Amino acid sequence: MSMSGPFREGDRVQLTGPKGRLNTIILASGKQFHSHRGTLDHDGLIGLPDGSVVENSAGVKYLALRPLLNDFVMSMPRGAAIIYPKDAAQIVARADIFPGAKVVEAGVGSGALSLWLLRALGESGSLVSFERREEFADVARGNVVGFTGQDPANWRIEIGDLVERLPDAVEAGSIDRVVLDMLAPWECIDVVSDALTPGGVLLCYVATVTQLSRVAEAIRGSGFFTDPESNETLVRGWHVEGLAVRPDHRMVAHTGFLITARRLAPGTELPQPQRRSSKTSYGDEDVELWTPGAVGDRTVSDKSLRRRVREAKAGAAASLARENGDADEVELEVVEVEGELLSESPSESGDDRND
């Protein structure tokens, strides 16, 4: 997908209606965007500069913009829950993802974090993503190809358990950064410590306080890392219109915790910090509360997952067809309706009752 310049065939375009309703389409010559308030020819958009305003057949005006990566990850097909942009930005910063780095990611999910990492790594870096479920990997690959227009040469997905596959997938001591987005990251501390280079960064993304506590103690107990640091990010928007300046009534609050630590040099013993006494030990009853079953593992039905795989692959195929110049093969029109990405035939109408 081209990131700048006039709109061209195969580009993904985000249309914003009079009431702020968002619809995302993939431009194809001869196609139309349908709503209950008229039609809009794709040909009328092709060639216009980014940020143009167009009218449909009923005189309804739409603002046309290329979606940002932030917009794309919030509307793309999902196999598993995504890491939200506010957390992805902190992961890139706190893990110090830099161009040319060698990064391992475990728990690829729907590919949202993979997109952010690939953008930060540049062409000189490399990303190896581990995913237990092949269906999730298919969704992630479809989303990455759909947004970038190519299957990145510096990215590969390994299907299987990180503990079992990592030693064979990468050379010991060769990885600069490891990002773990999984239910029980404490199970992977030893194998991750072998893969990381001295000074490398381990970052874990977990959802609950009990997970946070257990992974922190596992990192400390391993003796391979610096003392872990943890935080969460809360984002609150503001309404600013004239003299009406106030916080928004809604905010993006807790989504997860980030915990980071750095790999010590082999044989190094970290000095013990002086702290006031606190409850740092735990018993069997505490461990039971931290098991995956007790924490809660959300599942996606097979039927829903198959649909999302089809949507991601269709978006990837359309993007690749545009990059390869096969404009006639771009047959998919993607419409985002109330936060979901739906696929529809160009001849079908999209319901847009709020415009």
C-alpha positions in Angstrom: 0.0 0.0 0.0 1.4 3.4 -1.0 1.8 5.7 1.9 1.8 9.1 0.1 0.9 10.7 -3.2 -2.3 10.6 -5.1 -4.7 7.7 -4.6 -4.1 4.8 -7.0 -5.8 1.6 -7.7 -5.4 -1.0 -5.0 -4.9 1.6 -2.2 -6.8 1.3 1.0 -8.9 4.5 1.6 -10.8 5.5 4.8 -14.0 7.4 4.2 -15.3 9.5 7.0 -19.0 10.5 6.7 -20.8 13.6 8.1 -21.4 12.0 11.5 -17.9 10.5 11.8 -18.8 7.1 10.6 -15.7 5.3 9.1 -15.8 3.1 6.1 -12.6 1.5 4.6 -12.5 0.5 0.9 -9.9 -0.9 -1.4 -9.9 1.2 -4.7 -10.6 -0.7 -7.9 -11.4 0.8 -11.2 -15.1 0.5 -12.2 -16.2 -0.4 -8.6 -18.6 1.6 -6.3 -19.0 2.1 -2.6 -22.6 1.6 -1.7 -24.5 2.9 1.3 -28.2 3.5 2.0 -27.5 7.2 1.1 -26.1 6.7 -2.3 -23.1 5.4 -4.2 -19.6 6.6 -4.6 -17.5 5.7 -7.7 -14.0 4.5 -7.0 -12.9 6.1 -10.2 -13.8 9.5 -8.7 -11.2 8.9 -5.9 -8.4 7.5 -8.1 -5.9 10.2 -8.8 -7.1 12.6 -6.1 -4.6 13.8 -3.5 -4.8 12.3 0.0 -7.1 14.3 2.3 -9.7 15.1 -0.4 -13.4 15.6 0.1 -15.8 13.8 -2.4 -19.5 13.6 -2.8 -21.6 10.5 -3.5 -24.6 10.3 -5.9 -26.9 11.7 -3.2 -24.6 14.7 -2.4 -23.3 13.2 0.9 -19.7 14.4 1.5 -16.9 12.1 2.6 -13.4 12.9 3.7 -11.0 10.5 2.0 -7.7 9.6 3.7 -5.2 6.8 3.7 -5.7 4.9 7.0 -2.7 5.2 9.4 -1.3 2.0 10.9 -3.1 3.0 14.0 -6.4 2.9 12.1 -5.6 -0.3 10.3 -4.8 -2.4 13.4 -8.0 -1.3 15.1 -10.2 -2.5 12.2 -8.2 -5.5 10.7 -9.5 -9.1 11.0 -8.6 -10.6 14.3 -7.8 -14.2 15.2 -6.7 -13.3 18.7 -7.0 -10.1 20.8 -4.6 -7.4 19.6 -2.0 -5.2 21.4 -3.5 -1.7 21.3 -1.5 1.1 19.8 -0.9 2.8 23.1 0.8 -0.4 24.4 2.6 -1.0 21.1 4.1 2.4 21.3 5.4 1.8 24.8 6.7 -1.7 23.8 8.8 -0.1 20.9 10.1 2.5 23.3 10.7 0.5 26.5 12.2 -2.5 24.6 14.3 0.0 22.6 13.5 -1.5 19.2 16.0 -0.1 16.8 16.7 -0.4 13.1 18.9 -3.5 12.5 17.9 -5.3 15.7 17.3 -9.0 15.9 14.0 -9.5 17.7 12.0 -12.5 18.8 8.2 -12.1 19.4 6.1 -14.9 21.0 2.4 -14.8 20.6 1.9 -13.3 17.2 -1.9 -13.1 17.6 -3.4 -11.1 14.8 -0.1 -9.4 13.7 -0.8 -6.0 15.2 2.5 -5.8 17.2 4.4 -7.5 14.3 3.5 -4.5 12.1 4.8 -2.0 14.6 8.0 -4.0 15.2 8.7 -4.4 11.5 8.2 -0.7 10.9 10.7 0.1 13.8 13.2 -2.5 12.7 13.5 -1.3 9.1 14.9 -3.5 6.3 18.1 -4.2 8.1 16.5 -5.7 11.2 14.9 -9.2 11.5 11.8 -10.5 13.4 11.1 -14.1 14.3 7.5 -14.6 15.5 6.3 -17.7 17.4 2.7 -18.8 17.4 1.2 -22.1 18.6 -1.9 -21.9 16.4 -1.5 -22.0 12.7 -4.8 -20.3 12.2 -3.7 -17.2 14.1 -0.5 -17.2 12.1 -2.5 -17.2 8.9 -4.5 -14.2 10.1 -1.3 -12.4 11.2 0.4 -13.0 7.9 -2.6 -11.9 5.9 -2.9 -8.6 7.9 0.9 -7.8 7.5 0.8 -8.5 3.8 -2.5 -6.6 3.4 -1.0 -3.5 5.0 2.5 -3.5 3.6 1.7 -5.0 0.2 4.4 -7.6 0.5 5.5 -10.6 2.6 8.5 -9.0 4.4 11.8 -10.8 3.7 13.1 -10.1 7.2 10.1 -11.7 9.0 9.3 -15.3 9.5 6.7 -17.1 11.6 7.6 -20.3 13.5 4.6 -22.5 14.4 5.0 -24.2 17.7 5.9 -23.7 21.4 8.6 -21.1 22.1 10.3 -23.3 24.7 10.7 -26.1 22.2 11.4 -24.2 19.0 13.5 -21.2 20.1 16.8 -23.1 20.7 16.7 -24.5 17.1 15.3 -21.3 15.5 18.0 -18.9 16.6 21.6 -19.0 17.6 22.3 -18.7 21.4 23.3 -15.2 22.5 22.3 -13.7 19.1 19.0 -11.9 19.9 18.9 -8.3 20.9 15.2 -8.1 22.1 12.5 -10.6 23.1 8.8 -9.6 23.4 6.5 -12.1 25.1 2.7 -11.7 24.8 1.4 -14.9 26.3 -0.5 -16.4 29.2 2.5 -17.8 31.1 5.7 -16.0 30.1 7.4 -17.3 33.3 7.7 -20.7 31.6 10.0 -19.2 29.0 12.5 -17.3 31.1 15.3 -19.9 30.9 15.2 -20.4 27.1 14.9 -16.7 26.5 17.9 -16.0 28.6 20.0 -18.4 26.5 18.9 -16.6 23.3 19.5 -13.0 24.4 22.8 -11.3 24.0 24.3 -9.7 27.2 22.5 -6.3 27.7 19.6 -7.5 25.6 16.0 -6.6 26.7 13.2 -8.9 27.7 9.7 -7.4 27.7 6.6 -9.2 28.8 3.0 -8.1 28.2 0.5 -9.5 30.7 -3.1 -8.7 31.5 -3.5 -9.4 35.2 -1.8 -8.5 38.5 -1.3 -12.1 39.4 0.5 -12.7 36.0 2.6 -9.6 36.6 3.6 -10.8 40.1 4.6 -14.3 39.0 6.6 -13.3 36.0 8.5 -10.6 38.0 9.5 -13.2 40.6 10.5 -15.7 37.9 12.8 -13.0 36.3 14.3 -12.2 39.7 14.7 -15.9 40.6 16.5 -16.8 37.4 19.5 -14.7 38.2 20.0 -13.9 34.5 18.4 -10.4 34.5 18.4 -7.0 36.1 15.7 -6.2 38.6 12.5 -6.0 36.5 10.5 -2.7 36.0 6.8 -2.7 35.4 4.1 -0.2 34.4 0.9 0.3 32.6 -0.3 3.0 30.2 -3.6 4.9 30.5 -4.7 7.2 27.7 -7.3 9.9 28.2 -8.5 12.1 25.4 -9.6 15.7 25.8 -12.5 17.6 24.3 -11.2 21.0 23.0 -13.7 23.3 21.3 -13.6 27.0 22.0 -13.8 27.6 25.7 -15.2 24.1 26.3 -12.0 22.3 27.3 -12.5 19.2 29.4 -11.4 15.5 29.6 -13.4 13.1 27.5 -16.1 11.1 29.3 -14.4 7.9 28.1 -10.8 6.8 28.1 -8.6 3.8 27.1 -7.6 2.6 30.6 -6.1 -0.7 31.6 -5.3 -3.1 28.8 -2.2 -4.7 30.1 1.1 -4.4 32.1 4.5 -4.1 30.6 7.5 -5.6 32.5 11.1 -5.2 31.3 14.5 -6.5 32.3 18.0 -6.7 30.8 20.2 -9.7 30.3 23.2 -9.9 32.5 26.6 -11.0 31.3 27.3 -14.7 31.9 28.5 -15.4 35.5 27.4 -12.0 36.7 25.7 -11.8 40.1 23.3 -8.9 40.6 23.9 -7.0 43.9 20.9 -7.4 46.2 19.0 -4.1 46.7 18.2 -3.0 50.2 14.4 -2.9 50.7 12.0 -2.8 53.5 10.5 -6.2 54.3 7.4 -7.2 52.2 5.6 -10.3 51.2 7.8 -11.6 48.3 7.3 -15.3 48.8 4.3 -17.4 47.8 2.9 -20.8 48.5 1.2 -23.5 46.5 -2.2 -21.9 47.0 -0.9 -18.7 45.4 0.6 -20.5 42.4 -2.8 -22.2 41.8 -4.3 -18.7 41.3 -1.8 -18.0 38.6 -2.4 -21.1 36.5 -3.7 -20.4 32.9 -7.1 -21.9 33.8 -7.6 -19.6 36.8 -6.3 -16.5 34.9 -8.7 -17.2 32.1 -7.8 -17.9 28.4 -10.3 -16.4 26.0 -11.0 -18.6 23.0 -12.3 -17.8 19.5 -14.8 -20.2 17.9 -13.5 -22.2 14.9 -16.2 -20.8 12.6 -15.3 -17.2 13.6 -11.6 -17.9 13.2 -12.1 -19.4 9.7 -14.0 -16.2 8.6 -11.2 -14.0 9.9 -8.6 -16.1 8.1 -10.5 -15.6 4.9 -10.8 -11.9 5.4 -7.1 -11.5 6.2 -6.1 -13.6 3.2 -8.4 -11.7 0.9 -6.9 -8.4 2.0 -3.4 -9.7 1.5 -4.3 -11.0 -2.0 -5.8 -7.7 -3.0 -2.7 -5.8 -1.8 -0.4 -8.2 -3.6 -2.4 -8.0 -6.8 -2.1 -4.2 -6.7 1.7 -4.4 -6.1 2.1 -6.8 -9.0 0.0 -4.7 -11.3 -2.9 -7.2 -11.6 -5.5 -4.6 -11.2 -8.3 -6.8 -12.6 -7.8 -9.2 -9.7 -8.6 -6.6 -7.0 -12.1 -7.7 -6.4 -12.5 -7.1 -2.7 -14.1 -4.1 -1.2 -13.6 -3.9 2.6 -16.0 -1.9 4.7 -15.6 -1.2 8.4 -18.9 -1.1 10.1 -19.0 -0.2 13.8 -15.5 -1.5 14.5 -15.7 -4.7 12.5 -14.1 -5.3 9.1 -16.6 -6.9 6.7 -16.0 -8.1 3.2 -18.7 -7.4 0.6 -19.1 -7.7 -3.1 -18.8 -4.4 -5.0 -22.4 -4.7 -6.0 -23.7 -5.2 -2.5 -24.9 -2.3 -0.4 -23.3 -1.4 3.0 -25.7 -0.2 5.7 -24.6 3.2 6.9 -27.6 4.4 8.8 -25.7 6.9 11.0 -24.6 9.1 8.1 
